[in-house]
Amino acid sequence: MDEVRPGAARVRRKTDQTLDTRLSETLIREIIDNRYPPGAWLREQEVSARHGVSRASVREALRSVARAGFVEMQPWRGAQVVAVGGEELLDIFSLLEEMYAQCARLSAERFPERLISRLDGLMEAIEAAVARDADRSELYALSFGLGQLIGRHSGSKLAYRMLTQVGNLALWQQRLLKPGTSQSEQQSLSAHRILVSAVKDHHPEIAAAAARMIVMITRRSLALALERE
């Protein structure tokens, strides 16, 4: 029998954990992109073959996807993409409002000057997308990207992780339902401008209020869409 060096098992577990994490992030992106619509099944064997990883890694990745709120694990059957109900959908955006406001407040105090050009670039991309009446999925993705940049540089890893987890769920539902009107897009654009200016000028409370407004505009559009169903 080959000798097992001390620490080798720990290295393998760390490597496996990294692989599992990468796979779970990939599966979440695929769900957000509607490769797996609500009600669809993610089978261990299919995911294992497609991504070239072990079924054990797939199983652990699916558990992470379930913890993130995208699937429900069904014994002996696999993981099924959840169908989010109307009340739960609005709850997601209420949580996002709180997370985004907190990250924006912190980011207005701590955002690095060296990244201001990236912030401006994302804002310009949002303005251009609205001006050419881009598909709403593109607008959602740009807004999400700006929010991630602000959250990543809020100085709080915990707040950023929570923002990303709830934000992924919100982005998923936005891309499924595509709420909004030309009027709400203009309102959201104005709120984004205020947010970016507040972060750049170090006005925490204004940044938090603008972040709340961005989420509130979307939640209001979603509520109206649900009423019409």
C-alpha positions as CSV (number, residue, x, y, z in Angstrom):
1,M,0.0,0.0,0.0
2,D,1.3,3.5,-0.9
3,E,2.3,5.7,2.0
4,V,-0.2,8.5,2.6
5,R,1.7,11.7,3.5
6,P,0.5,13.7,6.5
7,G,-1.9,16.4,5.3
8,A,-2.7,14.8,2.0
9,A,-6.3,14.1,2.9
10,R,-6.7,17.7,3.9
11,V,-5.4,18.9,0.6
12,R,-7.8,16.6,-1.3
13,R,-10.7,17.8,0.7
14,K,-9.8,21.4,0.1
15,T,-9.5,20.7,-3.7
16,D,-12.8,18.9,-3.7
17,Q,-14.4,21.8,-1.9
18,T,-13.1,24.3,-4.4
19,L,-14.5,22.1,-7.3
20,D,-17.8,21.8,-5.5
21,T,-18.0,25.5,-5.1
22,R,-17.2,26.2,-8.7
23,L,-19.7,23.7,-9.9
24,S,-22.5,25.1,-7.6
25,E,-21.8,28.6,-8.9
26,T,-22.0,27.2,-12.5
27,L,-25.3,25.5,-11.8
28,I,-26.7,28.7,-10.3
29,R,-25.7,30.6,-13.4
30,E,-27.4,28.0,-15.6
31,I,-30.6,28.3,-13.6
32,I,-30.5,32.1,-13.8
33,D,-30.0,31.8,-17.5
34,N,-33.1,29.5,-17.6
35,R,-31.2,26.5,-18.8
36,Y,-33.2,24.7,-16.0
37,P,-36.6,26.4,-15.7
38,P,-38.7,26.1,-12.6
39,G,-39.8,22.5,-12.1
40,A,-36.9,21.1,-14.1
41,W,-34.8,18.3,-12.6
42,L,-31.0,18.4,-12.2
43,R,-29.9,14.7,-12.2
44,E,-26.6,13.8,-10.7
45,Q,-25.6,11.5,-13.6
46,E,-26.4,14.2,-16.3
47,V,-24.6,17.0,-14.5
48,S,-21.6,14.7,-13.7
49,A,-21.2,13.7,-17.4
50,R,-21.7,17.2,-18.8
51,H,-19.1,18.8,-16.4
52,G,-16.7,15.9,-16.2
53,V,-16.8,15.6,-12.4
54,S,-17.7,12.9,-9.9
55,R,-21.2,12.3,-8.7
56,A,-20.0,12.9,-5.2
57,S,-18.9,16.4,-6.3
58,V,-22.3,17.0,-8.0
59,R,-24.2,15.9,-4.9
60,E,-22.3,18.3,-2.7
61,A,-22.7,21.1,-5.3
62,L,-26.5,20.5,-5.5
63,R,-26.7,20.8,-1.7
64,S,-25.1,24.2,-2.0
65,V,-27.5,25.2,-4.7
66,A,-30.3,24.1,-2.5
67,R,-29.0,26.1,0.4
68,A,-28.9,29.1,-1.9
69,G,-32.6,28.7,-2.5
70,F,-32.7,27.6,-6.2
71,V,-33.6,23.9,-5.9
72,E,-35.2,21.4,-3.5
73,M,-33.5,18.1,-2.9
74,Q,-35.8,15.1,-3.5
75,P,-34.5,11.7,-2.1
76,W,-33.7,9.2,-4.9
77,R,-34.8,11.7,-7.6
78,G,-32.3,14.5,-7.7
79,A,-32.8,18.2,-7.3
80,Q,-35.8,20.1,-8.6
81,V,-35.7,23.8,-9.5
82,V,-38.1,25.6,-7.2
83,A,-41.1,27.7,-8.4
84,V,-41.2,30.8,-6.3
85,G,-44.6,32.0,-5.3
86,G,-45.8,35.6,-5.4
87,E,-45.5,36.3,-1.7
88,E,-42.1,34.7,-1.4
89,L,-41.0,36.6,-4.5
90,L,-41.8,39.9,-2.8
91,D,-40.0,38.8,0.3
92,I,-36.9,38.2,-1.7
93,F,-36.9,41.8,-2.9
94,S,-37.7,43.1,0.6
95,L,-34.5,41.3,1.8
96,L,-32.6,42.6,-1.2
97,E,-33.6,46.2,-0.3
98,E,-32.1,45.9,3.2
99,M,-28.9,44.2,1.9
100,Y,-28.4,46.6,-0.9
101,A,-29.0,49.7,1.3
102,Q,-26.5,48.5,3.9
103,C,-23.8,47.7,1.2
104,A,-24.4,51.1,-0.5
105,R,-24.1,52.9,2.9
106,L,-20.8,51.2,3.7
107,S,-19.5,51.6,0.1
108,A,-20.1,55.3,0.2
109,E,-17.7,55.4,3.2
110,R,-15.1,53.0,1.8
111,F,-15.2,52.7,-2.0
112,P,-11.6,52.9,-3.4
113,E,-10.8,55.9,-5.6
114,R,-8.9,53.7,-8.0
115,L,-12.2,52.0,-9.0
116,I,-14.2,55.1,-9.7
117,S,-13.6,54.7,-13.4
118,R,-15.2,51.2,-13.3
119,L,-18.2,52.5,-11.5
120,D,-18.6,55.3,-14.1
121,G,-18.2,52.7,-16.9
122,L,-21.0,50.6,-15.5
123,M,-23.2,53.6,-15.1
124,E,-22.5,54.6,-18.7
125,A,-23.4,51.1,-19.9
126,I,-26.7,51.3,-18.1
127,E,-27.5,54.7,-19.6
128,A,-26.6,53.4,-23.1
129,A,-28.8,50.3,-22.6
130,V,-31.8,52.3,-21.6
131,A,-31.3,54.8,-24.4
132,R,-31.3,52.1,-27.1
133,D,-34.2,50.2,-25.4
134,A,-32.2,47.1,-24.7
135,D,-33.7,43.9,-23.7
136,R,-34.6,43.9,-20.0
137,S,-32.4,41.0,-19.3
138,E,-29.4,43.1,-20.3
139,L,-30.6,45.9,-18.0
140,Y,-31.0,43.5,-15.1
141,A,-27.5,42.1,-15.6
142,L,-25.9,45.6,-15.8
143,S,-27.7,46.7,-12.7
144,F,-26.7,43.5,-10.9
145,G,-23.1,44.0,-12.0
146,L,-23.1,47.6,-10.6
147,G,-24.6,46.3,-7.3
148,Q,-21.9,43.6,-7.1
149,L,-19.1,46.1,-7.5
150,I,-20.6,48.3,-4.8
151,G,-21.1,45.4,-2.5
152,R,-17.7,43.9,-3.1
153,H,-16.1,47.1,-2.0
154,S,-18.3,47.8,1.0
155,G,-15.6,46.6,3.3
156,S,-17.9,43.9,4.7
157,K,-17.4,40.4,3.4
158,L,-20.6,39.2,5.2
159,A,-22.7,41.9,3.8
160,Y,-21.4,41.2,0.3
161,R,-22.0,37.5,0.5
162,M,-25.6,38.1,1.7
163,L,-26.2,40.7,-1.0
164,T,-24.9,38.2,-3.7
165,Q,-27.0,35.3,-2.5
166,V,-30.3,37.3,-2.3
167,G,-29.3,39.3,-5.5
168,N,-28.9,36.1,-7.5
169,L,-32.4,35.0,-6.5
170,A,-33.8,38.4,-7.4
171,L,-31.9,38.4,-10.8
172,W,-33.3,35.0,-11.6
173,Q,-36.9,36.1,-11.0
174,Q,-36.4,39.3,-12.9
175,R,-35.1,37.3,-15.9
176,L,-38.0,34.9,-15.7
177,L,-40.8,37.5,-15.3
178,K,-39.2,40.6,-17.0
179,P,-41.2,43.2,-15.1
180,G,-41.1,46.9,-15.8
181,T,-42.1,49.6,-18.2
182,S,-40.4,52.5,-20.0
183,Q,-41.4,54.7,-17.1
184,S,-40.0,52.4,-14.4
185,E,-36.8,52.1,-16.4
186,Q,-36.4,55.8,-16.4
187,Q,-37.1,56.0,-12.7
188,S,-34.6,53.2,-12.1
189,L,-32.0,55.0,-14.2
190,S,-32.4,58.2,-12.1
191,A,-32.0,56.2,-8.9
192,H,-28.8,54.5,-10.3
193,R,-27.4,58.0,-11.1
194,I,-28.0,59.2,-7.6
195,L,-26.5,56.0,-6.1
196,V,-23.3,56.3,-8.1
197,S,-22.9,60.0,-7.3
198,A,-23.5,59.3,-3.6
199,V,-20.9,56.6,-3.5
200,K,-18.4,58.8,-5.3
201,D,-19.1,61.8,-3.1
202,H,-19.1,59.8,0.1
203,H,-22.8,60.4,1.1
204,P,-23.8,57.2,2.9
205,E,-27.4,57.9,3.7
206,I,-28.1,59.2,0.2
207,A,-26.5,56.1,-1.3
208,A,-28.6,53.8,1.0
209,A,-31.8,55.7,0.0
210,A,-31.0,55.4,-3.7
211,A,-30.2,51.7,-3.4
212,R,-33.6,51.2,-1.6
213,M,-35.3,53.1,-4.4
214,I,-33.8,50.9,-7.1
215,V,-35.1,47.8,-5.5
216,M,-38.5,49.3,-4.6
217,I,-39.1,50.3,-8.3
218,T,-38.5,46.7,-9.3
219,R,-40.6,45.3,-6.5
220,R,-43.5,47.6,-7.4
221,S,-43.3,46.4,-11.0
222,L,-43.4,42.8,-9.9
223,A,-46.4,43.4,-7.6
224,L,-48.3,44.9,-10.5
225,A,-47.4,42.0,-12.8
226,L,-48.6,39.5,-10.1
227,E,-51.9,41.4,-9.7
228,R,-52.5,41.0,-13.5
229,E,-52.0,37.3,-13.4
